[in-house]
Amino acid sequence: MTQFIDFGLATPVLRALEEAGYSTPTPIQAQAIRPAMEGRDLCGIAQTGTGKTAAFALPILHRLSLEDRRPPRRGCRVLVLSPTRELANQIADSFSEYGKHLRYTNTVVFGGVTIGRQERALAPGVDILVATPGRLIDLVDRRSLTLEGVEILVLDEADQMLDLGFIHALKRIVRMLPAKRQSLFFSATMPKNIAGLAAQYLNDPVQVAVTPVATTAERVEQQVMFAHTGAKQALLAHILRDPAIDRVLVFTRTKHGADRVVRGLDKAGIAGAAIHGNKSQPQRERALQAFRDGECRVLVATDIAARGIDVDGVSHVVNFDLPNVPESYVHRIGRTARAGATGLAISFCNDEERAYLRDIERLTRQKVPVVGFPEGFVAPSGEAAAEIAREEARRPPRQQQQPRGGRPQEGRGRPGQGRPQQGRPQQPGRPQQGRPEGGRGTGAGQGQAPRPAQGANAGQPGRDARGDRTARPQQPRSGRDNRPRQGEAAGRGSNDGRSIGWLDRAPRS
């Protein structure tokens, strides 16, 4: 049997593998490491959870150990593209683990966080850069990053990259790379668009495929339960009360659906956390870390996390909603039964999702066994379940709460800066005035003279055109209006004694 020591990897890399307890490569690693070490282009197809990251990380670290030279300023020698932030973080962590005895630099960049810190990290140049396509292009456009010195390009989870709409970004990125480079493509499936991309960007590649396309992990036991939409929440809560379920991933199709599931679990006394695109990066990282540490045993996610979560010990995967893209089913259930362990994947299917189930069975070429409800669960009647579903559909999605220091939601003001006018309806008869970008309003008492009086008021005492402190602009009024007049000094308060400042520019409700 092939061992890592048989590849001739650099001694520091072998030492790190030994300390991590790895001695025998997985099938994808056994076939991909040697040609990658030789500098060949490679296209690897393997299902999720089979060790693709080490298949490209180990030969890259070996090459860096042999060619000790400085990376270009504001550039990198190795570029690894990832479709999601979570997967990018995990790839960077793998490089750090396998290369901890080597002298090299690496960093990870993705959206949702401050770009300034990433620019400072890239300024001296790095050996390995792990990036999502969107943030990478942002950095290039800001001239904080150049790709002229890239020696190795890695495209991980290429099929999901295209599913998320990154094809145009990928084409633009590849055009900025040097023609002479090594390219490594890895994917769980091999649709026609991936094959076309590989033929266009790989030069005489080595083809490595260790599993048939779109097959599920062998150690995953699959089940499907037919349940009305309104019964799914109660069914999930009943299943999760089983103490044998150590760590479970629950997948929904939509972001608001994930939040609804978490709220329903909370009502049932089951702690859970959600991770999806509407969450800020700190929120996503905290939820994922709590899931890894065992502080939270239920993580509810959308498909953005289907291949972005590499957590040991996931015993169960629950498809609360069946995916409308059958390939996503393969990636979802691949989050369990990793590293030789076993796992159980349970799918809830309502009448509308039966077509999705047929597509999944057609893709995987196997029937998903149908099972009944667990013992002790009493499903609500069809009418009651339908009413629950209608009530959930009528309930508006809760506005995303941001942690302190996070990015404010559109239409919500920043603390200490008043209420911005963005998204508020304009009142008839009075033009709406938003505060200037970059600071507080510029009403009287804050650096701007009041508007001069016009018409009959010009020249009247207290309403002259010189803009003194008592001048007030004329506005159409109807009836009695107790709103503060625009132009009053910031130190003159309203009836309740509060300073009105720039707030006198906005109408009060």
C-alpha positions as CSV (number, residue, x, y, z in Angstrom):
1,M,0.0,0.0,0.0
2,T,1.3,3.4,-0.9
3,Q,2.4,5.7,1.9
4,F,3.1,9.4,2.0
5,I,6.8,8.7,2.4
6,D,6.8,6.9,-1.0
7,F,6.1,10.2,-2.9
8,G,9.4,11.8,-1.9
9,L,7.8,14.8,-0.3
10,A,10.1,17.3,1.5
11,T,11.1,16.3,5.0
12,P,9.3,19.2,6.7
13,V,6.0,18.2,5.0
14,L,6.4,14.6,6.0
15,R,7.1,15.7,9.6
16,A,3.9,17.7,9.7
17,L,1.9,14.8,8.3
18,E,3.3,12.4,10.9
19,E,2.4,14.9,13.7
20,A,-1.2,15.1,12.3
21,G,-1.4,11.3,12.3
22,Y,-1.6,10.9,8.5
23,S,0.4,8.0,6.9
24,T,-1.8,6.5,4.2
25,P,-3.1,8.7,1.3
26,T,-6.7,8.6,0.1
27,P,-7.3,7.4,-3.4
28,I,-7.5,10.9,-4.9
29,Q,-4.2,11.8,-3.1
30,A,-2.5,8.6,-4.2
31,Q,-3.3,9.4,-7.9
32,A,-2.9,13.2,-7.9
33,I,0.2,14.0,-5.7
34,R,2.9,12.5,-7.9
35,P,1.9,14.2,-11.2
36,A,1.3,17.5,-9.4
37,M,4.8,17.2,-7.9
38,E,6.2,16.8,-11.5
39,G,4.6,20.1,-12.5
40,R,1.8,18.5,-14.7
41,D,-1.6,20.2,-15.2
42,L,-4.3,18.1,-13.5
43,C,-8.0,17.6,-13.5
44,G,-9.2,15.7,-10.5
45,I,-12.8,14.4,-10.0
46,A,-13.7,13.1,-6.6
47,Q,-16.7,13.4,-4.3
48,T,-16.6,15.7,-1.4
49,G,-14.8,14.5,1.8
50,T,-12.2,12.4,0.0
51,G,-9.1,14.6,0.8
52,K,-8.9,16.8,-2.3
53,T,-7.3,19.7,-0.4
54,A,-4.2,17.7,0.6
55,A,-4.0,16.4,-2.9
56,F,-2.9,19.8,-4.1
57,A,-1.6,21.4,-0.9
58,L,1.1,18.8,-0.3
59,P,2.8,19.0,-3.8
60,I,2.5,22.8,-3.7
61,L,4.3,23.0,-0.3
62,H,6.9,20.5,-1.6
63,R,7.6,22.8,-4.6
64,L,7.9,25.9,-2.4
65,S,10.4,24.1,-0.2
66,L,12.6,23.4,-3.2
67,E,12.4,26.9,-4.7
68,D,13.0,29.4,-2.0
69,R,12.5,32.8,-3.5
70,R,10.6,35.9,-2.5
71,P,7.1,36.5,-3.9
72,P,6.5,39.7,-6.0
73,R,5.3,42.8,-4.1
74,R,1.5,42.9,-4.0
75,G,1.5,39.5,-5.7
76,C,1.6,35.8,-5.0
77,R,3.3,32.7,-6.3
78,V,0.3,30.3,-5.7
79,L,-3.3,31.3,-6.2
80,V,-6.1,29.0,-4.9
81,L,-9.7,30.0,-5.8
82,S,-12.6,28.9,-3.7
83,P,-16.3,29.4,-4.1
84,T,-17.2,30.2,-0.5
85,R,-15.6,32.0,2.5
86,E,-15.8,29.0,4.8
87,L,-14.0,26.7,2.3
88,A,-11.4,29.4,1.7
89,N,-10.7,29.5,5.4
90,Q,-10.4,25.7,5.6
91,I,-8.0,25.5,2.7
92,A,-5.8,28.2,4.3
93,D,-5.9,26.2,7.6
94,S,-4.8,23.1,5.8
95,F,-1.8,24.9,4.2
96,S,-0.9,26.1,7.7
97,E,-1.1,22.6,9.2
98,Y,0.8,20.8,6.5
99,G,3.4,23.6,6.1
100,K,4.0,24.6,9.7
101,H,7.7,23.5,9.5
102,L,8.3,25.5,6.3
103,R,9.2,29.1,5.9
104,Y,6.5,30.6,3.6
105,T,3.7,33.1,3.8
106,N,0.1,32.7,3.1
107,T,-3.1,34.7,3.5
108,V,-6.8,34.3,2.7
109,V,-9.1,37.0,1.3
110,F,-12.9,37.0,0.8
111,G,-15.7,39.5,0.9
112,G,-17.8,40.5,3.9
113,V,-14.9,41.9,5.9
114,T,-12.8,45.0,5.8
115,I,-10.6,45.1,2.7
116,G,-8.0,47.4,4.2
117,R,-6.5,44.7,6.4
118,Q,-6.3,42.4,3.4
119,E,-4.5,45.0,1.3
120,R,-1.9,45.5,4.1
121,A,-1.3,41.7,4.3
122,L,-0.8,41.6,0.5
123,A,1.5,44.6,0.2
124,P,4.8,42.8,0.7
125,G,3.7,39.8,-1.3
126,V,2.7,36.3,-0.2
127,D,3.7,32.8,-1.3
128,I,0.1,31.3,-1.2
129,L,-3.1,33.3,-1.6
130,V,-6.5,31.6,-1.1
131,A,-9.3,33.8,-2.4
132,T,-12.9,34.0,-3.5
133,P,-13.3,35.4,-7.0
134,G,-15.3,38.5,-6.1
135,R,-12.9,39.9,-3.5
136,L,-9.9,38.9,-5.7
137,I,-11.2,41.1,-8.5
138,D,-11.9,43.9,-6.0
139,L,-8.3,43.9,-4.9
140,V,-7.0,43.8,-8.5
141,D,-9.3,46.7,-9.4
142,R,-7.9,48.7,-6.5
143,R,-4.4,47.9,-7.7
144,S,-3.6,46.2,-4.4
145,L,-2.9,42.9,-6.1
146,T,-1.2,41.8,-9.3
147,L,-1.4,38.3,-10.7
148,E,1.6,38.5,-13.0
149,G,3.8,36.4,-10.8
150,V,1.4,33.4,-10.3
151,E,3.2,30.1,-10.9
152,I,0.4,27.7,-9.8
153,L,-3.3,28.1,-10.2
154,V,-5.7,25.9,-8.2
155,L,-9.4,25.9,-8.8
156,D,-11.2,24.0,-6.0
157,E,-14.8,22.9,-6.2
158,A,-14.9,24.1,-9.8
159,D,-18.5,22.9,-10.4
160,Q,-19.9,24.9,-7.4
161,M,-17.9,27.9,-8.6
162,L,-19.8,27.8,-11.9
163,D,-23.1,27.1,-10.1
164,L,-22.7,30.3,-8.1
165,G,-22.2,32.3,-11.3
166,F,-18.5,32.9,-11.1
167,I,-17.8,31.9,-14.8
168,H,-17.3,35.5,-16.0
169,A,-15.1,36.3,-13.0
170,L,-13.0,33.2,-13.7
171,K,-12.5,34.1,-17.3
172,R,-11.3,37.5,-16.3
173,I,-8.9,36.2,-13.7
174,V,-7.4,33.6,-16.0
175,R,-6.7,36.4,-18.6
176,M,-4.6,38.2,-16.0
177,L,-2.4,35.1,-15.2
178,P,0.8,34.3,-17.0
179,A,0.5,31.8,-19.8
180,K,3.3,29.7,-18.4
181,R,1.9,28.2,-15.2
182,Q,0.8,25.0,-13.6
183,S,-3.0,24.6,-13.3
184,L,-4.8,22.2,-11.0
185,F,-8.6,21.8,-11.2
186,F,-10.6,19.8,-8.7
187,S,-14.4,19.1,-8.7
188,A,-16.9,16.8,-7.2
189,T,-18.8,16.5,-10.5
190,M,-17.8,16.8,-14.1
191,P,-20.6,18.6,-16.1
192,K,-20.0,19.7,-19.6
193,N,-19.1,23.3,-18.7
194,I,-16.4,22.0,-16.4
195,A,-15.0,19.8,-19.1
196,G,-15.0,22.8,-21.5
197,L,-13.2,24.9,-18.9
198,A,-10.6,22.3,-18.3
199,A,-10.0,21.8,-22.0
200,Q,-9.6,25.6,-22.4
201,Y,-7.2,26.3,-19.5
202,L,-5.3,23.1,-18.9
203,N,-2.3,22.0,-21.0
204,D,-2.2,18.3,-21.6
205,P,-3.7,17.5,-18.2
206,V,-3.6,14.3,-16.2
207,Q,-7.1,13.1,-15.6
208,V,-7.8,11.6,-12.2
209,A,-11.3,10.3,-11.3
210,V,-11.6,8.0,-8.2
211,T,-15.4,7.7,-8.0
212,P,-18.1,7.7,-10.6
213,V,-19.5,11.2,-11.3
214,A,-22.3,12.3,-8.9
215,T,-22.2,9.3,-6.6
216,T,-23.0,9.5,-2.9
217,A,-20.6,8.5,-0.1
218,E,-20.8,4.8,0.4
219,R,-20.9,5.0,4.2
220,V,-24.0,7.4,4.2
221,E,-27.3,5.7,5.0
222,Q,-30.1,7.6,3.2
223,Q,-33.7,7.9,4.2
224,V,-36.7,10.0,3.0
225,M,-39.8,10.8,4.9
226,F,-42.9,12.2,3.2
227,A,-44.3,15.0,5.3
228,H,-46.5,18.0,4.6
229,T,-44.7,21.4,4.8
230,G,-46.5,22.3,8.0
231,A,-45.4,19.1,9.7
232,K,-41.7,19.4,8.9
233,Q,-40.8,21.7,11.9
234,A,-42.4,19.4,14.4
235,L,-40.9,16.4,12.8
236,L,-37.4,17.9,13.0
237,A,-37.8,18.8,16.6
238,H,-38.9,15.3,17.4
239,I,-35.9,13.7,15.7
240,L,-33.4,16.1,17.3
241,R,-34.6,15.1,20.8
242,D,-32.9,11.8,20.3
243,P,-29.7,11.9,22.4
244,A,-27.9,9.6,20.0
245,I,-27.7,12.5,17.5
246,D,-24.4,14.1,18.4
247,R,-23.9,16.7,15.7
248,V,-26.4,17.5,12.9
249,L,-26.4,19.7,9.8
250,V,-29.8,20.9,8.7
251,F,-30.1,22.2,5.1
252,T,-32.8,24.6,3.8
253,R,-33.3,26.1,0.3
254,T,-33.6,29.7,1.4
255,K,-31.9,32.0,3.9
256,H,-35.2,33.1,5.5
257,G,-36.2,29.4,5.7
258,A,-33.0,28.7,7.7
259,D,-33.9,31.5,10.2
260,R,-37.4,30.1,10.6
261,V,-36.1,26.7,11.4
262,V,-33.8,28.1,14.1
263,R,-36.7,30.0,15.6
264,G,-38.9,26.9,15.6
265,L,-36.2,24.9,17.3
266,D,-35.7,27.6,19.9
267,K,-39.4,27.4,20.7
268,A,-39.0,23.6,21.1
269,G,-36.2,24.1,23.5
270,I,-33.4,23.0,21.1
271,A,-30.5,25.3,20.6
272,G,-29.4,25.9,17.0
273,A,-27.5,28.4,14.9
274,A,-28.0,29.5,11.2
275,I,-25.3,30.2,8.6
276,H,-26.2,31.7,5.3
277,G,-25.4,34.6,3.0
278,N,-27.4,37.2,5.0
279,K,-25.2,36.7,8.0
280,S,-22.1,38.8,8.5
281,Q,-18.8,37.1,8.3
282,P,-18.2,37.3,12.1
283,Q,-21.6,35.8,12.7
284,R,-20.8,32.9,10.3
285,E,-17.5,32.3,11.9
286,R,-18.9,32.3,15.4
287,A,-21.7,29.9,14.4
288,L,-19.3,27.5,12.6
289,Q,-16.7,27.6,15.5
290,A,-19.4,26.8,18.0
291,F,-20.5,23.9,15.9
292,R,-16.9,22.6,15.6
293,D,-16.3,23.0,19.4
294,G,-19.5,21.1,20.2
295,E,-21.1,24.2,21.9
296,C,-23.9,24.0,19.4
297,R,-25.0,20.6,18.0
298,V,-27.4,21.8,15.4
299,L,-26.3,24.0,12.5
300,V,-28.9,25.1,9.9
301,A,-27.4,26.1,6.6
302,T,-28.2,26.9,3.0
303,D,-26.3,25.3,0.1
304,I,-23.6,28.0,0.4
305,A,-22.3,25.8,3.2
306,A,-22.8,22.4,1.6
307,R,-19.2,22.2,0.5
308,G,-17.8,24.9,2.8
309,I,-18.1,23.0,6.1
310,D,-15.5,20.4,7.0
311,V,-16.3,19.4,10.5
312,D,-15.4,16.0,12.0
313,G,-18.1,14.1,13.8
314,V,-21.2,15.2,11.9
315,S,-23.4,12.2,12.6
316,H,-26.6,13.3,10.8
317,V,-27.6,15.5,7.8
318,V,-31.2,16.5,7.5
319,N,-32.6,17.9,4.3
320,F,-35.4,20.1,5.7
321,D,-36.0,21.1,2.1
322,L,-34.9,19.0,-0.8
323,P,-32.6,20.9,-3.2
324,N,-33.9,21.9,-6.6
325,V,-30.4,21.2,-8.0
326,P,-29.8,17.4,-7.7
327,E,-26.0,17.8,-7.5
328,S,-26.5,19.8,-4.3
329,Y,-27.9,16.7,-2.6
330,V,-24.7,14.8,-3.2
331,H,-22.7,17.6,-1.6
332,R,-25.1,18.1,1.3
333,I,-25.0,14.5,2.5
334,G,-21.2,14.4,1.9
335,R,-20.9,16.5,5.1
336,T,-21.3,13.3,7.1
337,A,-19.5,9.9,6.9
338,R,-16.2,11.6,6.5
339,A,-12.7,10.1,7.1
340,G,-14.1,6.6,7.2
341,A,-16.9,7.2,9.6
342,T,-20.6,6.4,9.0
343,G,-23.5,8.8,8.9
344,L,-27.2,9.1,8.3
345,A,-28.9,11.5,5.8
346,I,-32.6,12.1,6.4
347,S,-34.7,14.0,3.8
348,F,-38.1,15.5,4.3
349,C,-40.2,15.6,1.1
350,N,-43.6,17.2,0.6
351,D,-45.8,16.9,-2.5
352,E,-44.2,19.7,-4.4
353,E,-40.7,18.2,-3.8
354,R,-41.4,14.8,-5.3
355,A,-40.0,15.9,-8.7
356,Y,-36.8,17.0,-6.9
357,L,-36.5,13.5,-5.4
358,R,-36.9,11.9,-8.8
359,D,-34.2,14.1,-10.2
360,I,-31.9,13.1,-7.3
361,E,-32.5,9.4,-7.8
362,R,-31.9,9.7,-11.5
363,L,-28.6,11.5,-11.0
364,T,-27.3,9.1,-8.3
365,R,-28.7,6.1,-10.0
366,Q,-30.2,4.7,-6.8
367,K,-33.5,4.8,-5.0
368,V,-33.6,6.6,-1.6
369,P,-35.4,4.3,0.9
370,V,-38.7,5.6,2.2
371,V,-39.3,5.3,5.9
372,G,-42.1,6.1,8.2
373,F,-42.2,8.6,11.0
374,P,-40.2,7.9,14.1
375,E,-41.9,6.2,17.0
376,G,-43.9,8.6,19.2
377,F,-44.3,11.3,16.6
378,V,-47.9,12.3,15.9
379,A,-48.1,14.2,12.6
380,P,-50.7,17.1,12.5
381,S,-53.7,16.5,10.3
382,G,-53.4,17.6,6.7
383,E,-55.6,20.7,7.3
384,A,-53.7,21.7,10.5
385,A,-50.4,21.3,8.7
386,A,-51.6,23.3,5.8
387,E,-52.6,26.1,8.1
388,I,-49.2,26.1,9.8
389,A,-47.5,26.3,6.4
390,R,-49.8,29.2,5.4
391,E,-49.1,31.0,8.7
392,E,-45.3,30.7,8.1
393,A,-45.7,32.0,4.5
394,R,-47.7,35.0,5.7
395,R,-45.2,35.9,8.4
396,P,-42.7,38.5,7.2
397,P,-39.0,37.6,7.5
398,R,-37.4,39.0,10.5
399,Q,-34.9,41.7,9.7
400,Q,-31.3,40.6,10.1
401,Q,-29.8,41.8,13.4
402,Q,-26.2,43.0,13.2
403,P,-23.7,42.6,16.1
404,R,-22.1,45.7,17.4
405,G,-19.4,46.9,15.0
406,G,-20.9,45.0,12.1
407,R,-22.1,46.5,8.8
408,P,-25.5,48.3,9.3
409,Q,-28.3,47.1,7.2
410,E,-29.6,49.2,4.4
411,G,-32.2,51.6,5.7
412,R,-30.9,51.4,9.3
413,G,-28.9,54.3,10.8
414,R,-25.5,54.0,12.4
415,P,-25.4,54.6,16.2
416,G,-24.7,58.3,16.9
417,Q,-25.4,59.5,13.4
418,G,-29.2,59.9,13.4
419,R,-31.6,58.2,11.1
420,P,-30.7,58.2,7.4
421,Q,-33.4,58.9,4.9
422,Q,-32.6,55.9,2.8
423,G,-35.6,53.8,2.2
424,R,-38.1,56.1,3.9
425,P,-41.2,57.3,1.9
426,Q,-41.2,60.9,0.9
427,Q,-44.0,63.0,2.4
428,P,-46.2,64.8,0.0
429,G,-45.8,68.6,-0.2
430,R,-42.3,68.6,1.4
431,P,-39.2,67.5,-0.5
432,Q,-37.2,64.9,1.4
433,Q,-33.7,65.8,2.3
434,G,-31.0,63.2,3.1
435,R,-27.9,64.0,5.0
436,P,-24.7,64.5,3.0
437,E,-22.5,61.4,2.5
438,G,-19.6,61.1,5.0
439,G,-20.9,62.9,8.0
440,R,-23.7,64.6,9.9
441,G,-26.2,67.0,8.4
442,T,-25.2,70.5,7.5
443,G,-28.1,72.5,8.9
444,A,-27.7,75.8,10.8
445,G,-25.4,75.6,13.8
446,Q,-23.2,72.9,12.1
447,G,-21.1,74.9,9.7
448,Q,-23.6,76.0,7.0
449,A,-25.5,79.4,7.0
450,P,-29.2,79.2,6.8
451,R,-30.8,79.7,3.4
452,P,-31.7,83.4,2.7
453,A,-35.3,84.5,2.7
454,Q,-36.9,85.0,-0.6
455,G,-39.9,87.0,-2.0
456,A,-41.9,89.2,0.5
457,N,-39.8,88.2,3.4
458,A,-36.6,89.5,2.0
459,G,-35.4,92.5,4.0
460,Q,-37.8,92.0,6.9
461,P,-36.3,92.1,10.4
462,G,-35.1,88.6,11.4
463,R,-35.5,87.4,7.8
464,D,-32.9,89.2,5.9
465,A,-30.8,87.8,3.1
466,R,-27.5,87.8,4.9
467,G,-28.0,84.5,6.7
468,D,-27.9,85.6,10.3
469,R,-28.8,83.2,13.1
470,T,-32.5,84.2,13.1
471,A,-33.1,83.8,9.3
472,R,-35.6,81.0,8.5
473,P,-36.5,79.7,5.1
474,Q,-40.1,79.9,4.0
475,Q,-41.8,76.5,3.5
476,P,-45.4,75.9,2.6
477,R,-47.5,75.2,5.7
478,S,-51.0,73.9,6.2
479,G,-52.7,74.4,9.5
480,R,-50.8,74.2,12.8
481,D,-47.4,72.6,12.6
482,N,-45.3,72.1,15.7
483,R,-42.3,70.6,13.9
484,P,-39.0,72.4,14.5
485,R,-38.2,74.9,11.8
486,Q,-35.2,74.2,9.6
487,G,-32.4,76.6,10.4
488,E,-32.7,76.7,14.2
489,A,-29.4,76.5,15.9
490,A,-28.3,73.1,17.3
491,G,-28.3,74.4,20.8
492,R,-32.0,75.3,20.8
493,G,-34.0,72.3,21.8
494,S,-37.5,71.1,21.1
495,N,-40.3,71.2,23.7
496,D,-38.9,68.2,25.6
497,G,-35.5,69.9,26.0
498,R,-33.6,67.6,23.6
499,S,-31.2,69.1,21.1
500,I,-32.5,68.9,17.7
501,G,-29.3,69.6,15.8
502,W,-29.4,68.3,12.2
503,L,-32.5,66.2,13.0
504,D,-34.6,69.3,12.2
505,R,-33.9,68.6,8.6
506,A,-36.0,65.5,8.7
507,P,-39.8,65.4,9.2
508,R,-40.9,63.8,12.4
509,S,-43.6,61.3,12.5
